[in-house]
Amino acid sequence: PQASVRAANLRTGIESRTVTGLQGAYVFPSLPPGIYSLQVEAPGFRAAVVSDLVLNVGSTVWLPVSLEVGQVRDLVQVQAGRERVQTTGAEVA
């Protein structure tokens, strides 16, 4: 649920985005015909990519995508305060 889904037309570069519902289903109601790449992402999971997906005029494509549990990544941001690093001596404090 609530996974981000992106369909990108490989020829034109035009992208469409949607979000999966509570059951994990997603719909792109009116994509132009072409060859697409589909990417599905959700926090805590590895992104899944399906390439060279061909959409024809008037076609409906059923494409289930499974996400695998991925590595959790933490971002630690450090901001310097007024204290400065002492670079002229070997004192540890």
N, CA and C atoms as an extended XYZ file, in Angstrom:
279
Properties=species:S:1:pos:R:3:atomname:S:1:resname:S:1:resid:I:1 pbc="F F F"
N         0.819       -1.201        0.000 N   PRO     1
C         0.000        0.000        0.000 CA  PRO     1
C         0.863        1.265        0.000 C   PRO     1
N         0.388        2.266       -0.687 N   GLN     2
C         1.019        3.582       -0.729 CA  GLN     2
C         2.410        3.565       -1.365 C   GLN     2
N         2.666        2.620       -2.262 N   ALA     3
C         3.929        2.609       -3.010 CA  ALA     3
C         3.826        3.606       -4.152 C   ALA     3
N         4.929        4.222       -4.483 N   SER     4
C         4.999        5.170       -5.588 CA  SER     4
C         5.267        4.399       -6.878 C   SER     4
N         4.458        4.652       -7.920 N   VAL     5
C         4.607        3.959       -9.196 CA  VAL     5
C         4.827        5.000      -10.287 C   VAL     5
N         5.873        4.787      -11.091 N   ARG     6
C         6.205        5.717      -12.176 CA  ARG     6
C         6.292        4.949      -13.486 C   ARG     6
N         5.558        5.410      -14.486 N   ALA     7
C         5.634        4.847      -15.831 CA  ALA     7
C         6.286        5.889      -16.727 C   ALA     7
N         7.384        5.521      -17.373 N   ALA     8
C         8.113        6.452      -18.234 CA  ALA     8
C         8.142        5.913      -19.656 C   ALA     8
N         7.693        6.729      -20.605 N   ASN     9
C         7.749        6.365      -22.009 CA  ASN     9
C         9.207        6.464      -22.445 C   ASN     9
N         9.785        5.361      -22.893 N   LEU    10
C        11.213        5.327      -23.210 CA  LEU    10
C        11.556        6.127      -24.458 C   LEU    10
N        10.584        6.380      -25.316 N   ARG    11
C        10.858        7.139      -26.542 CA  ARG    11
C        10.728        8.639      -26.311 C   ARG    11
N         9.667        9.044      -25.617 N   THR    12
C         9.404       10.472      -25.433 CA  THR    12
C         9.951       11.026      -24.125 C   THR    12
N        10.168       10.140      -23.135 N   GLY    13
C        10.636       10.587      -21.831 CA  GLY    13
C         9.525       11.101      -20.929 C   GLY    13
N         8.293       11.114      -21.420 N   ILE    14
C         7.167       11.596      -20.617 CA  ILE    14
C         6.859       10.576      -19.523 C   ILE    14
N         6.660       11.078      -18.301 N   GLU    15
C         6.400       10.225      -17.144 CA  GLU    15
C         5.010       10.444      -16.585 C   GLU    15
N         4.424        9.385      -16.074 N   SER    16
C         3.168        9.447      -15.339 CA  SER    16
C         3.415        8.786      -13.986 C   SER    16
N         2.768        9.327      -12.965 N   ARG    17
C         2.968        8.793      -11.610 CA  ARG    17
C         1.620        8.517      -10.951 C   ARG    17
N         1.630        7.527      -10.073 N   THR    18
C         0.457        7.216       -9.272 CA  THR    18
C         0.925        6.555       -7.975 C   THR    18
N        -0.005        6.273       -7.095 N   VAL    19
C         0.285        5.628       -5.815 CA  VAL    19
C        -0.634        4.415       -5.685 C   VAL    19
N        -0.111        3.322       -5.153 N   THR    20
C        -0.933        2.122       -4.990 CA  THR    20
C        -1.947        2.319       -3.863 C   THR    20
N        -3.064        1.611       -3.978 N   GLY    21
C        -4.115        1.668       -2.963 CA  GLY    21
C        -3.820        0.725       -1.803 C   GLY    21
N        -4.806        0.528       -0.958 N   LEU    22
C        -4.633       -0.294        0.239 CA  LEU    22
C        -4.297       -1.747       -0.074 C   LEU    22
N        -4.746       -2.261       -1.210 N   GLN    23
C        -4.447       -3.638       -1.613 CA  GLN    23
C        -3.206       -3.716       -2.506 C   GLN    23
N        -2.556       -2.594       -2.756 N   GLY    24
C        -1.362       -2.583       -3.595 CA  GLY    24
C        -1.655       -2.445       -5.080 C   GLY    24
N        -2.920       -2.223       -5.448 N   ALA    25
C        -3.287       -2.088       -6.861 CA  ALA    25
C        -3.014       -0.664       -7.345 C   ALA    25
N        -2.707       -0.549       -8.626 N   TYR    26
C        -2.474        0.762       -9.235 CA  TYR    26
C        -3.056        0.758      -10.644 C   TYR    26
N        -3.395        1.958      -11.132 N   VAL    27
C        -3.969        2.104      -12.465 CA  VAL    27
C        -3.417        3.369      -13.103 C   VAL    27
N        -3.040        3.254      -14.371 N   PHE    28
C        -2.750        4.408      -15.216 CA  PHE    28
C        -3.862        4.409      -16.267 C   PHE    28
N        -4.894        5.233      -16.112 N   PRO    29
C        -6.073        5.113      -16.957 CA  PRO    29
C        -5.878        5.434      -18.435 C   PRO    29
N        -4.948        6.276      -18.803 N   SER    30
C        -4.848        6.646      -20.217 CA  SER    30
C        -3.418        6.958      -20.635 C   SER    30
N        -2.580        5.938      -20.671 N   LEU    31
C        -1.214        6.119      -21.174 CA  LEU    31
C        -1.232        5.986      -22.696 C   LEU    31
N        -0.517        6.860      -23.390 N   PRO    32
C        -0.415        6.710      -24.841 CA  PRO    32
C         0.342        5.430      -25.192 C   PRO    32
N         0.088        4.854      -26.372 N   PRO    33
C         0.827        3.660      -26.767 CA  PRO    33
C         2.321        3.945      -26.836 C   PRO    33
N         3.123        2.936      -26.563 N   GLY    34
C         4.568        3.086      -26.613 CA  GLY    34
C         5.257        2.015      -25.799 C   GLY    34
N         6.558        2.200      -25.636 N   ILE    35
C         7.372        1.289      -24.835 CA  ILE    35
C         7.721        2.013      -23.543 C   ILE    35
N         7.433        1.372      -22.427 N   TYR    36
C         7.556        2.008      -21.124 CA  TYR    36
C         8.503        1.266      -20.194 C   TYR    36
N         8.977        2.015      -19.212 N   SER    37
C         9.677        1.464      -18.068 CA  SER    37
C         8.801        1.768      -16.856 C   SER    37
N         8.589        0.781      -16.011 N   LEU    38
C         7.754        0.942      -14.825 CA  LEU    38
C         8.627        0.783      -13.589 C   LEU    38
N         8.549        1.743      -12.669 N   GLN    39
C         9.328        1.675      -11.434 CA  GLN    39
C         8.391        1.813      -10.253 C   GLN    39
N         8.541        0.900       -9.268 N   VAL    40
C         7.710        0.908       -8.065 CA  VAL    40
C         8.639        1.029       -6.861 C   VAL    40
N         8.331        1.976       -5.971 N   GLU    41
C         9.163        2.209       -4.788 CA  GLU    41
C         8.283        2.387       -3.551 C   GLU    41
N         8.795        1.926       -2.412 N   ALA    42
C         8.140        2.141       -1.121 CA  ALA    42
C         9.227        2.162       -0.050 C   ALA    42
N         9.044        2.948        0.995 N   PRO    43
C        10.039        3.007        2.067 CA  PRO    43
C        10.272        1.629        2.689 C   PRO    43
N        11.539        1.264        2.881 N   GLY    44
C        11.904       -0.011        3.481 CA  GLY    44
C        11.995       -1.161        2.494 C   GLY    44
N        11.756       -0.882        1.205 N   PHE    45
C        11.809       -1.908        0.172 CA  PHE    45
C        12.749       -1.490       -0.943 C   PHE    45
N        13.285       -2.475       -1.653 N   ARG    46
C        14.083       -2.195       -2.846 CA  ARG    46
C        13.143       -1.801       -3.969 C   ARG    46
N        13.572       -0.877       -4.804 N   ALA    47
C        12.766       -0.468       -5.950 CA  ALA    47
C        12.700       -1.615       -6.953 C   ALA    47
N        11.559       -1.771       -7.577 N   ALA    48
C        11.380       -2.773       -8.629 CA  ALA    48
C        11.226       -2.040       -9.955 C   ALA    48
N        11.911       -2.516      -10.991 N   VAL    49
C        11.855       -1.888      -12.304 CA  VAL    49
C        11.506       -2.940      -13.344 C   VAL    49
N        10.534       -2.609      -14.190 N   VAL    50
C        10.169       -3.455      -15.324 CA  VAL    50
C        10.444       -2.633      -16.571 C   VAL    50
N        11.317       -3.121      -17.454 N   SER    51
C        11.692       -2.378      -18.655 CA  SER    51
C        11.056       -2.976      -19.895 C   SER    51
N        11.008       -2.177      -20.938 N   ASP    52
C        10.519       -2.599      -22.258 CA  ASP    52
C         9.102       -3.157      -22.211 C   ASP    52
N         8.236       -2.484      -21.491 N   LEU    53
C         6.829       -2.851      -21.402 CA  LEU    53
C         6.103       -2.209      -22.583 C   LEU    53
N         5.540       -3.010      -23.476 N   VAL    54
C         4.898       -2.504      -24.687 CA  VAL    54
C         3.402       -2.304      -24.433 C   VAL    54
N         2.933       -1.071      -24.678 N   LEU    55
C         1.506       -0.761      -24.583 CA  LEU    55
C         0.991       -0.431      -25.973 C   LEU    55
N        -0.069       -1.137      -26.391 N   ASN    56
C        -0.692       -0.903      -27.685 CA  ASN    56
C        -1.991       -0.128      -27.500 C   ASN    56
N        -2.529        0.408      -28.575 N   VAL    57
C        -3.786        1.147      -28.542 CA  VAL    57
C        -4.905        0.242      -28.031 C   VAL    57
N        -5.653        0.727      -27.052 N   GLY    58
C        -6.800        0.002      -26.538 CA  GLY    58
C        -6.475       -1.214      -25.696 C   GLY    58
N        -5.228       -1.399      -25.344 N   SER    59
C        -4.869       -2.587      -24.569 CA  SER    59
C        -4.928       -2.313      -23.072 C   SER    59
N        -5.171       -3.371      -22.331 N   THR    60
C        -5.112       -3.333      -20.876 CA  THR    60
C        -4.044       -4.333      -20.461 C   THR    60
N        -3.117       -3.885      -19.647 N   VAL    61
C        -2.018       -4.749      -19.210 CA  VAL    61
C        -2.148       -4.970      -17.716 C   VAL    61
N        -2.142       -6.223      -17.306 N   TRP    62
C        -2.138       -6.599      -15.893 CA  TRP    62
C        -0.709       -6.942      -15.544 C   TRP    62
N        -0.072       -6.151      -14.678 N   LEU    63
C         1.336       -6.352      -14.361 CA  LEU    63
C         1.547       -6.303      -12.853 C   LEU    63
N         1.467       -7.453      -12.176 N   PRO    64
C         1.747       -7.463      -10.741 CA  PRO    64
C         3.244       -7.307      -10.502 C   PRO    64
N         3.599       -6.493       -9.525 N   VAL    65
C         4.999       -6.248       -9.180 CA  VAL    65
C         5.176       -6.526       -7.697 C   VAL    65
N         6.187       -7.312       -7.350 N   SER    66
C         6.492       -7.607       -5.943 CA  SER    66
C         7.716       -6.819       -5.520 C   SER    66
N         7.660       -6.272       -4.329 N   LEU    67
C         8.807       -5.549       -3.778 CA  LEU    67
C         9.496       -6.411       -2.737 C   LEU    67
N        10.819       -6.391       -2.754 N   GLU    68
C        11.605       -7.128       -1.766 CA  GLU    68
C        12.030       -6.189       -0.651 C   GLU    68
N        12.073       -6.719        0.549 N   VAL    69
C        12.537       -5.915        1.678 CA  VAL    69
C        13.964       -5.488        1.385 C   VAL    69
N        14.239       -4.215        1.585 N   GLY    70
C        15.565       -3.671        1.295 CA  GLY    70
C        16.250       -3.199        2.551 C   GLY    70
N        17.415       -2.686        2.368 N   GLN    71
C        18.184       -2.165        3.493 CA  GLN    71
C        17.588       -0.835        3.936 C   GLN    71
N        17.516       -0.668        5.237 N   VAL    72
C        17.065        0.601        5.783 CA  VAL    72
C        18.261        1.528        5.800 C   VAL    72
N        18.067        2.700        5.268 N   ARG    73
C        19.163        3.667        5.208 CA  ARG    73
C        18.823        4.850        6.090 C   ARG    73
N        19.782        5.226        6.920 N   ASP    74
C        19.610        6.396        7.762 CA  ASP    74
C        20.497        7.508        7.252 C   ASP    74
N        19.996        8.714        7.317 N   LEU    75
C        20.776        9.874        6.937 CA  LEU    75
C        21.121       10.625        8.210 C   LEU    75
N        22.402       10.782        8.455 N   VAL    76
C        22.855       11.539        9.613 CA  VAL    76
C        23.447       12.833        9.088 C   VAL    76
N        22.862       13.938        9.505 N   GLN    77
C        23.334       15.239        9.056 CA  GLN    77
C        24.003       15.929       10.229 C   GLN    77
N        25.227       16.364       10.027 N   VAL    78
C        25.995       17.018       11.077 CA  VAL    78
C        26.206       18.465       10.682 C   VAL    78
N        25.863       19.372       11.598 N   GLN    79
C        26.077       20.785       11.346 CA  GLN    79
C        27.074       21.305       12.364 C   GLN    79
N        28.017       22.080       11.878 N   ALA    80
C        29.036       22.641       12.761 CA  ALA    80
C        28.447       23.792       13.564 C   ALA    80
N        28.813       23.854       14.843 N   GLY    81
C        28.386       24.949       15.697 CA  GLY    81
C        29.476       25.999       15.761 C   GLY    81
N        29.546       26.687       16.877 N   ARG    82
C        30.558       27.736       17.051 CA  ARG    82
C        31.933       27.150       17.344 C   ARG    82
N        31.961       25.936       17.936 N   GLU    83
C        33.242       25.325       18.252 CA  GLU    83
C        33.970       24.969       16.954 C   GLU    83
N        35.259       25.107       17.011 N   ARG    84
C        36.070       24.772       15.846 CA  ARG    84
C        37.002       23.622       16.200 C   ARG    84
N        37.366       22.868       15.216 N   VAL    85
C        38.273       21.748       15.423 CA  VAL    85
C        39.677       22.286       15.588 C   VAL    85
N        40.355       21.791       16.627 N   GLN    86
C        41.744       22.184       16.885 CA  GLN    86
C        42.649       21.322       16.015 C   GLN    86
N        43.344       21.941       15.086 N   THR    87
C        44.190       21.178       14.168 CA  THR    87
C        45.683       21.365       14.427 C   THR    87
N        46.055       22.194       15.417 N   THR    88
C        47.471       22.465       15.652 CA  THR    88
C        48.065       21.615       16.765 C   THR    88
N        47.249       20.945       17.565 N   GLY    89
C        47.761       20.127       18.664 CA  GLY    89
C        47.208       18.723       18.622 C   GLY    89
N        47.722       17.853       19.507 N   ALA    90
C        47.297       16.462       19.548 CA  ALA    90
C        46.393       16.187       20.734 C   ALA    90
N        45.932       17.215       21.414 N   GLU    91
C        45.093       17.064       22.585 CA  GLU    91
C        43.709       16.546       22.211 C   GLU    91
N        43.230       15.556       22.986 N   VAL    92
C        41.893       15.024       22.804 CA  VAL    92
C        41.053       15.495       23.972 C   VAL    92
N        39.941       16.117       23.693 N   ALA    93
C        39.078       16.637       24.766 CA  ALA    93
C        37.635       16.568       24.355 C   ALA    93
